[in-house]
Amino acid sequence: MRALRLFLTLLVISAAASSAAADTMRYLSFDAATEQSRWRTGDITLAIRKGLLSQRIDVVFRRKGSDLPLLASDAPFDVNALGAILGDRDPGDVRLYTIDPVKGAKFMPIACEGRQTKAWMAISNPRPYKPLTIWVVRWDERAKAPALCVALDYRFRGEWKMPPAPNRSAEESPYYRSGN
């Protein structure tokens, strides 16, 4: 009985230590593949928090413009409602995130070409050596459905152990103050 208790205690400690170690960050970089992507964001790096059973994107580091922290989705729709927007992509391979309303305050109106205060990013599952697509969507109140603002396509560039350096050139550019 005593050996069983010791074994169970060690098992619990081992499980806690492995789950803490499993929560790590990965940084995948992607080059803009289309003119639209180059104009809106430039090259990007995704900060991916990899847990024991899942992964989520914490931040989209942009070469052009300030970085975009992503939050858990609070959209009035789910990924399955984006069927027409996603085209031939499997909705199970796409995750939906809320763009931080404070940090993304300058990005959302530009991406959605109007006075949009709330937008979401649907991001295809980021994988090394695979292309990435980001759909910026908004809620269309009249249609009571999600509407596409812009689709951005990227090519895989590399994986890094450290996050990119702060984008000081974006903060010092004349476009930074005007909302780009």
C-alpha positions as CSV (number, residue, x, y, z in Angstrom):
1,M,0.0,0.0,0.0
2,R,2.8,2.3,0.9
3,A,4.6,1.6,-2.4
4,L,1.3,2.4,-4.3
5,R,1.0,5.8,-2.6
6,L,4.6,6.6,-3.4
7,F,4.1,5.6,-7.0
8,L,0.9,7.7,-7.3
9,T,2.6,10.7,-5.7
10,L,5.5,10.4,-8.2
11,L,3.1,10.0,-11.0
12,V,1.2,13.2,-10.1
13,I,4.4,15.2,-9.7
14,S,5.7,13.9,-13.1
15,A,2.5,14.8,-14.8
16,A,2.5,18.3,-13.4
17,A,6.1,18.8,-14.4
18,S,5.6,17.5,-17.9
19,S,2.5,19.7,-18.5
20,A,4.5,22.8,-17.3
21,A,7.3,21.9,-19.7
22,A,4.9,21.3,-22.5
23,D,3.6,24.9,-22.5
24,T,6.3,26.4,-24.8
25,M,6.5,29.1,-27.4
26,R,7.3,28.6,-31.1
27,Y,7.9,31.4,-33.6
28,L,7.0,30.7,-37.2
29,S,7.8,33.3,-39.8
30,F,6.0,33.8,-43.1
31,D,6.8,36.0,-46.2
32,A,3.9,37.9,-47.8
33,A,2.9,36.0,-50.9
34,T,0.5,38.5,-52.4
35,E,0.5,42.3,-53.0
36,Q,-2.4,42.6,-50.6
37,S,-0.4,40.9,-47.8
38,R,2.7,43.0,-48.5
39,W,0.7,46.2,-48.4
40,R,-1.3,45.4,-45.2
41,T,1.2,43.6,-43.0
42,G,4.5,42.8,-44.8
43,D,6.2,39.6,-43.5
44,I,4.8,38.2,-40.3
45,T,5.9,36.1,-37.4
46,L,3.4,34.1,-35.3
47,A,4.0,33.5,-31.6
48,I,2.5,30.1,-31.0
49,R,1.9,28.8,-27.5
50,K,2.1,25.1,-27.7
51,G,0.4,23.3,-24.9
52,L,0.1,19.6,-24.1
53,L,-2.9,19.0,-26.3
54,S,-3.4,22.2,-28.3
55,Q,-1.8,25.3,-29.6
56,R,-2.9,28.9,-29.9
57,I,-1.5,32.0,-31.5
58,D,-0.7,34.8,-29.0
59,V,0.7,37.5,-31.2
60,V,1.1,38.3,-34.9
61,F,4.3,40.3,-35.2
62,R,4.1,42.4,-38.4
63,R,6.9,43.9,-40.3
64,K,4.6,46.8,-41.4
65,G,2.6,48.3,-38.5
66,S,2.4,47.5,-34.9
67,D,2.1,43.9,-33.5
68,L,-1.4,42.4,-33.1
69,P,-2.1,40.5,-29.9
70,L,-4.8,37.9,-30.4
71,L,-7.4,36.9,-27.8
72,A,-9.8,33.9,-27.5
73,S,-12.7,34.4,-30.0
74,D,-15.8,36.2,-28.7
75,A,-17.4,36.2,-32.2
76,P,-21.1,35.8,-32.5
77,F,-20.4,33.1,-35.0
78,D,-18.1,30.0,-35.2
79,V,-15.6,28.9,-37.9
80,N,-18.3,26.7,-39.5
81,A,-20.2,29.9,-40.4
82,L,-17.2,31.0,-42.5
83,G,-17.8,28.2,-45.1
84,A,-18.2,30.5,-48.2
85,I,-15.3,32.8,-47.0
86,L,-12.9,29.9,-46.5
87,G,-13.5,28.4,-49.9
88,D,-12.1,24.9,-50.2
89,R,-10.4,25.0,-46.8
90,D,-11.6,22.7,-44.1
91,P,-13.1,24.7,-41.2
92,G,-11.6,22.2,-38.8
93,D,-8.1,23.4,-39.9
94,V,-8.9,27.0,-39.2
95,R,-8.9,28.8,-35.8
96,L,-10.8,32.0,-35.0
97,Y,-9.3,34.8,-32.8
98,T,-10.4,38.2,-31.6
99,I,-8.0,41.0,-32.5
100,D,-7.1,43.0,-29.4
101,P,-9.4,46.1,-29.6
102,V,-6.8,48.4,-28.1
103,K,-3.6,47.2,-30.0
104,G,-5.6,46.6,-33.2
105,A,-7.5,49.9,-33.2
106,K,-5.5,51.2,-36.2
107,F,-5.4,47.9,-38.0
108,M,-9.1,47.0,-38.0
109,P,-10.5,50.1,-39.8
110,I,-7.8,49.8,-42.5
111,A,-8.3,46.1,-43.0
112,C,-12.1,46.4,-43.1
113,E,-12.0,49.6,-45.1
114,G,-14.3,51.6,-42.9
115,R,-15.1,52.4,-39.3
116,Q,-14.9,48.8,-37.9
117,T,-14.3,48.6,-34.2
118,K,-14.5,44.8,-33.9
119,A,-12.8,42.3,-36.2
120,W,-11.7,38.7,-36.0
121,M,-8.9,36.7,-37.6
122,A,-9.5,33.3,-39.0
123,I,-6.1,31.7,-39.4
124,S,-5.3,28.4,-41.1
125,N,-3.3,26.0,-38.9
126,P,0.3,27.3,-39.1
127,R,2.7,24.5,-40.0
128,P,6.3,24.5,-41.1
129,Y,6.8,24.4,-44.9
130,K,3.1,25.0,-45.6
131,P,1.5,28.2,-46.8
132,L,-0.6,30.2,-44.4
133,T,-3.8,32.2,-45.0
134,I,-5.4,34.8,-42.7
135,W,-8.9,36.0,-43.2
136,V,-9.9,39.2,-41.5
137,V,-13.7,39.1,-40.9
138,R,-16.3,41.4,-39.4
139,W,-19.9,41.0,-38.4
140,D,-22.4,42.3,-40.9
141,E,-25.4,43.4,-38.9
142,R,-27.8,43.7,-41.8
143,A,-27.0,40.2,-43.1
144,K,-26.6,38.7,-39.6
145,A,-23.6,36.9,-40.9
146,P,-19.8,37.2,-41.0
147,A,-18.3,39.2,-43.9
148,L,-14.8,39.0,-45.3
149,C,-12.7,42.2,-45.0
150,V,-9.5,40.8,-46.5
151,A,-7.7,37.6,-47.2
152,L,-3.9,37.5,-46.7
153,D,-1.6,34.8,-48.1
154,Y,1.9,33.9,-46.9
155,R,4.7,31.5,-47.6
156,F,6.7,29.8,-44.9
157,R,10.1,31.3,-44.2
158,G,11.4,29.7,-41.0
159,E,11.1,28.8,-37.3
160,W,12.9,30.7,-34.6
161,K,13.5,30.1,-30.9
162,M,13.3,33.8,-30.0
163,P,10.7,36.5,-30.8
164,P,11.5,39.1,-33.4
165,A,13.0,42.4,-32.3
166,P,10.5,45.3,-31.7
167,N,9.5,47.0,-35.0
168,R,10.9,50.4,-34.2
169,S,11.0,51.4,-37.9
170,A,7.2,51.0,-38.0
171,E,6.8,53.2,-35.0
172,E,9.1,55.9,-36.4
173,S,7.6,55.9,-39.9
174,P,5.3,58.8,-41.0
175,Y,2.5,56.3,-41.6
176,Y,2.5,55.1,-38.0
177,R,0.8,58.2,-36.7
178,S,-1.7,58.3,-39.5
179,G,-3.1,54.8,-38.8
180,N,-1.2,52.5,-41.1
